[in-house]
Amino acid sequence: MISPDIDRRTFAALLMSTAVATPVRFAQAGNTLSIRMDYAGAEALLAAVQRRDITDTGIDRLLSIRGVRAMVANTTKYLPKDTAEVFRAALKEFITTGKVTHGHFGLSGIAAHEADARAAIAALRSDVTLATEITAPIKPYQPATGPLIATIYCVAGGASDGFVLDGDPEPAFFMAIDRSKGDVNGAKLNMTHELYHVAQRAARGRAPNPALRGFNQSSGTPPVRLLTTVLEEGTAVYVAEPMLAHGSGPYISEWRAGYAKNKPASSIAANFALFDHLLANLTAGSMKWETAYEKGFSNRAPPLYFVGYEMTKALDRAYGHARIGAYFQEHPATFFKDYIALYRERPDAVRARFSVEMERTISSFG
């Protein structure tokens, strides 16, 4: 059954999302961080999947909303066959038949988790301490971003819990609120993680060396992409870790389970061995980037996120918080070279090492 409220809601109204900037000033000179919340994309799709019919014009209006358009683009990034045209066909099919036979846009999941998603949005909207809470873990590790206003787009569906668009000129990230299971604490952890990615890229865009300003997870040779992704994801996992202390809902519990899964010494050793294997094959040209990404960075609590996490933890303890933020204005290989230098000087400072062969490979970068 379609809610009468949804029937009366027009797409024009959905475009008018709350966007309030809340500033948080950091100690580092010149740095400020503000967030804007935008719920239009999530609310539009939550409404759309409850409809009984939709026109091409209606889908055009959906795709004119930044959050919806970004969700589709991010899905296409990981699943190239799932284009905007496939989204159109899949949405029409789901609305008219209740089934999805093609595309991976999570339409049935959006419908199934509508109530939880709306509850999470309502809770976020009413939380007057939201900006302070999600930025507090970032404060000690803030890169040199300068004044930064980041927009947090709540979306629904797609291939990722959270993502930053490659090459996006807007400081922004996108969060799939329908995956939160109504658990706002889990959503906040996700927000801290993704917000740190925004800060990383903002700092890199201000790097003194112009040659380093374009680095991101999609730039460089496959081996350098591997180093970059380990750096970006590992530091974000580490910085967001304090958010695990809040709440006991199903989404935050999933995050806790992911951290716990990668904590034992045996898991750490396996994760570092996987990194060695992937870097060796990418360097030799015997493996495609897409394969390496699938093995190292996909699914819940990916193993190479926690290679970067272990490295960040050791470097933070050895050199202090400010060193972590500084990596985003340097070549990604510097993060690895510092880690190798640390365990050569102080073997007890780390829980895992790279192979000697991969140490030599890493030393050739930068």
C-alpha positions in Angstrom: 0.0 0.0 0.0 1.2 3.5 -0.8 1.3 6.0 1.9 -1.0 9.0 1.3 1.8 11.3 2.4 4.1 9.8 -0.3 1.3 10.3 -2.9 1.1 14.0 -2.1 4.8 14.6 -2.0 6.0 16.0 -5.2 9.5 15.6 -6.7 9.9 19.4 -6.4 9.4 19.2 -2.7 12.0 16.4 -2.5 14.5 18.6 -4.1 14.1 21.1 -1.2 16.3 19.2 1.3 17.5 20.5 4.6 21.1 21.7 4.3 22.5 23.3 7.4 26.2 24.1 7.7 27.6 23.5 11.2 31.2 24.8 11.7 33.7 23.0 13.9 37.0 24.8 14.3 40.2 22.8 14.7 43.4 23.8 16.4 45.5 23.6 13.2 45.9 27.2 11.9 43.6 27.9 8.9 41.6 24.7 9.2 37.8 24.8 9.7 35.3 22.0 8.9 31.6 22.4 8.3 29.0 19.9 7.2 25.8 20.2 5.3 23.2 17.5 5.4 21.3 16.7 2.2 18.5 14.1 2.4 16.9 14.6 -1.0 18.3 11.6 -2.8 17.3 9.1 -0.2 13.8 10.6 0.3 13.2 10.7 -3.5 14.0 7.0 -4.0 12.2 6.0 -0.8 9.1 7.6 -2.2 9.6 6.3 -5.7 9.8 2.6 -4.8 6.4 2.9 -3.1 4.7 4.1 -6.3 2.5 2.0 -8.6 3.6 3.7 -11.7 6.3 6.1 -13.0 6.9 8.0 -16.2 10.1 8.7 -18.0 9.7 12.3 -16.9 9.4 11.2 -13.3 12.7 9.2 -13.7 14.3 12.3 -15.3 13.3 14.2 -12.2 14.8 11.5 -10.0 18.1 11.6 -11.9 18.2 15.4 -11.6 18.7 15.0 -7.9 22.4 14.9 -7.1 22.2 12.0 -4.6 20.3 9.7 -7.0 22.5 10.5 -9.9 25.7 9.9 -7.8 24.3 6.6 -6.5 23.8 5.4 -10.1 27.2 6.6 -11.2 28.9 4.9 -8.3 27.1 1.6 -9.2 28.2 2.0 -12.8 31.8 2.5 -11.6 31.9 -1.0 -10.0 29.4 -2.7 -12.3 29.9 -1.0 -15.8 26.9 -2.7 -17.3 24.6 -1.1 -14.7 24.2 2.2 -16.5 21.6 4.9 -16.0 19.5 3.3 -18.7 19.6 0.0 -16.8 18.5 1.9 -13.7 15.6 3.4 -15.6 14.5 -0.1 -16.8 15.0 -1.7 -13.4 13.0 1.0 -11.6 10.1 0.8 -14.0 10.1 -3.0 -13.6 10.2 -2.9 -9.8 7.4 -0.3 -9.6 5.1 -2.2 -11.9 5.9 -5.8 -10.9 7.7 -5.7 -7.6 10.5 -7.6 -9.1 14.1 -6.9 -10.1 15.6 -9.1 -12.8 18.5 -6.9 -13.9 20.7 -4.2 -12.4 22.2 -4.0 -8.9 20.7 -0.8 -7.6 19.2 -2.3 -4.4 15.7 -1.3 -5.3 14.0 -4.1 -3.4 16.3 -3.4 -0.4 15.2 0.3 -0.5 11.6 -0.7 -0.3 12.2 -3.3 2.4 14.1 -0.9 4.6 12.0 2.2 4.0 10.8 2.5 7.6 14.3 2.1 9.1 15.7 4.6 6.6 13.1 7.2 7.4 13.6 6.7 11.1 17.4 7.2 10.7 16.8 10.4 8.6 14.5 11.8 11.3 17.0 11.0 14.0 19.9 12.7 12.1 17.7 15.7 11.4 16.9 16.2 15.1 20.4 15.6 16.4 21.8 19.1 17.3 25.3 17.6 18.2 25.7 15.6 15.0 28.5 17.8 13.5 30.5 17.8 16.7 30.1 14.1 17.2 31.2 12.9 13.8 34.1 15.4 13.4 35.6 14.9 16.9 37.6 11.8 15.9 38.9 13.6 12.9 40.2 16.6 14.8 43.6 15.1 15.9 44.3 13.8 12.3 43.0 16.7 10.3 45.1 17.2 7.1 45.9 20.7 5.9 42.5 21.3 4.2 42.1 25.0 5.0 38.4 26.1 5.3 36.3 23.1 4.3 32.5 22.7 3.9 31.6 19.1 3.2 28.1 18.1 2.0 26.8 14.7 3.3 24.3 13.3 0.9 22.0 10.6 2.3 21.2 8.3 -0.6 19.4 4.9 -0.9 20.5 1.8 -2.8 23.6 1.3 -4.9 26.8 -0.6 -4.6 28.4 1.0 -1.5 27.5 1.9 2.1 29.4 5.2 1.5 31.5 6.7 -1.2 33.3 9.7 -2.6 33.0 10.3 -6.3 36.3 10.3 -8.2 37.1 13.7 -9.7 34.2 15.4 -7.9 35.0 19.1 -7.5 32.5 19.4 -4.6 33.8 18.4 -1.1 31.1 15.8 -0.5 30.4 12.1 0.2 27.3 9.9 -0.2 25.9 7.5 2.4 23.3 4.8 1.8 21.0 5.4 4.7 18.8 2.4 3.8 21.7 0.2 4.9 21.8 1.6 8.4 18.9 -0.7 9.7 17.7 2.4 11.5 20.9 2.4 13.6 22.0 6.0 13.7 25.2 5.2 15.6 26.4 2.9 12.8 25.5 5.6 10.3 27.5 8.2 12.3 30.6 5.9 12.2 30.1 5.6 8.4 29.9 9.4 8.2 33.1 9.9 10.1 34.9 7.4 7.8 33.7 9.1 4.7 34.2 12.6 6.0 37.9 11.8 6.5 38.1 10.8 2.8 36.7 14.2 1.9 39.4 15.8 4.1 42.1 13.6 2.6 41.2 14.8 -0.9 40.9 18.4 0.1 44.4 18.4 1.6 45.8 16.6 -1.5 44.3 19.3 -3.7 46.4 21.8 -1.7 49.7 19.9 -1.9 52.7 22.2 -2.4 53.9 19.9 -5.1 51.4 20.2 -8.1 52.3 16.7 -9.3 50.7 15.3 -6.1 47.4 17.1 -6.3 45.8 14.6 -8.6 46.4 11.4 -6.6 43.2 9.5 -5.7 42.1 5.9 -5.7 41.7 5.9 -9.5 44.9 7.6 -10.5 48.4 6.2 -11.1 49.6 2.8 -12.2 47.9 -0.2 -10.6 50.6 -0.6 -8.0 50.4 3.0 -7.0 46.6 2.7 -6.9 47.0 -0.1 -4.4 49.2 2.0 -2.2 46.9 5.0 -2.4 43.8 2.9 -1.6 45.5 1.2 1.4 46.5 4.7 2.7 43.1 6.3 2.2 41.0 3.5 3.6 43.3 2.4 6.3 43.6 5.8 7.8 39.8 6.4 7.6 39.2 3.1 9.4 41.6 4.1 12.1 40.3 7.6 12.5 36.7 6.4 12.7 37.4 3.7 15.3 36.4 5.8 18.4 32.8 5.8 17.0 32.6 2.1 17.8 32.1 3.0 21.5 28.5 4.3 20.8 25.4 2.3 20.9 24.5 -1.4 20.4 22.3 -1.4 17.2 22.7 -3.8 14.3 24.7 -1.5 12.0 27.2 -0.5 14.6 27.5 -4.1 15.6 28.4 -5.0 12.0 31.2 -2.4 12.1 32.4 -3.8 15.4 32.5 -7.3 14.0 34.6 -6.2 11.1 37.2 -4.6 13.3 37.2 -7.7 15.5 37.6 -10.0 12.6 40.8 -8.3 11.5 42.3 -8.0 15.0 43.9 -11.4 15.7 47.6 -11.9 14.8 46.7 -14.6 12.3 44.3 -12.3 10.5 46.9 -9.4 10.4 49.5 -11.8 9.0 47.1 -13.0 6.4 46.2 -9.5 5.4 49.8 -8.4 5.0 50.5 -11.5 3.0 47.6 -10.7 0.7 49.0 -7.2 0.2 52.4 -8.7 -0.8 50.7 -11.0 -3.2 48.6 -8.3 -4.9 51.4 -5.8 -5.1 53.7 -8.4 -6.6 51.2 -9.4 -9.3 50.2 -5.8 -10.1 53.8 -4.9 -10.4 54.5 -7.8 -12.7 51.4 -7.0 -14.8 49.9 -10.5 -14.2 46.8 -9.2 -12.4 44.3 -6.5 -13.4 43.4 -3.8 -11.0 39.8 -4.9 -10.9 40.8 -8.3 -9.6 43.1 -6.9 -7.0 40.4 -4.5 -5.8 37.9 -7.4 -5.5 40.3 -9.4 -3.4 41.6 -6.6 -1.2 38.9 -4.0 -0.8 35.4 -5.5 -1.4 32.7 -6.7 1.0 32.5 -6.0 4.7 35.7 -5.2 6.6 38.0 -5.7 3.6 41.5 -7.1 4.5 43.5 -4.4 3.0 41.6 -1.7 4.9 43.1 -3.3 8.0 46.6 -3.4 6.5 46.4 0.4 6.4 44.8 0.4 9.8 47.7 -1.4 11.4 50.2 0.8 9.6 48.4 4.0 10.8 48.2 2.7 14.4 51.9 2.0 14.5 52.9 5.3 12.8 50.5 7.3 15.1 52.1 5.8 18.2 55.6 6.4 16.9 55.3 9.9 15.4 52.1 11.5 16.6 48.7 12.5 15.2 49.9 15.3 13.0 52.1 12.9 10.9 49.0 11.0 9.8 47.3 14.0 8.2 50.5 15.1 6.5 50.6 12.0 4.3 47.9 13.4 2.1 50.2 16.0 0.7 52.9 13.5 0.0 53.4 10.6 -2.4 51.4 7.6 -1.1 54.5 5.5 -1.0 55.9 7.7 1.8 53.3 6.1 4.2 54.8 2.7 3.4 58.4 3.8 3.5 57.9 5.3 7.0 56.3 2.1 8.2 59.2 0.0 6.9 61.7 2.4 8.4 59.9 2.2 11.7 60.0 -1.6 12.0 63.6 -1.8 10.9 64.5 0.6 13.7 62.0 -0.7 16.2 60.8 -4.2 15.4 58.5 -4.3 18.4 56.6 -1.2 17.2 54.6 -3.2 14.6 52.6 -6.4 14.4 53.4 -7.3 10.8 55.9 -6.6 8.0 56.0 -6.7 4.3 58.2 -9.2 2.5 61.7 -8.2 1.6 60.9 -8.3 -2.1 57.9 -6.0 -1.6 60.0 -3.6 0.5 62.3 -3.2 -2.5 59.3 -2.6 -4.8 57.9 0.0 -2.5 61.3 1.8 -2.3 61.1 2.3 -6.1 58.0 4.5 -5.8 57.8 8.2 -5.2 
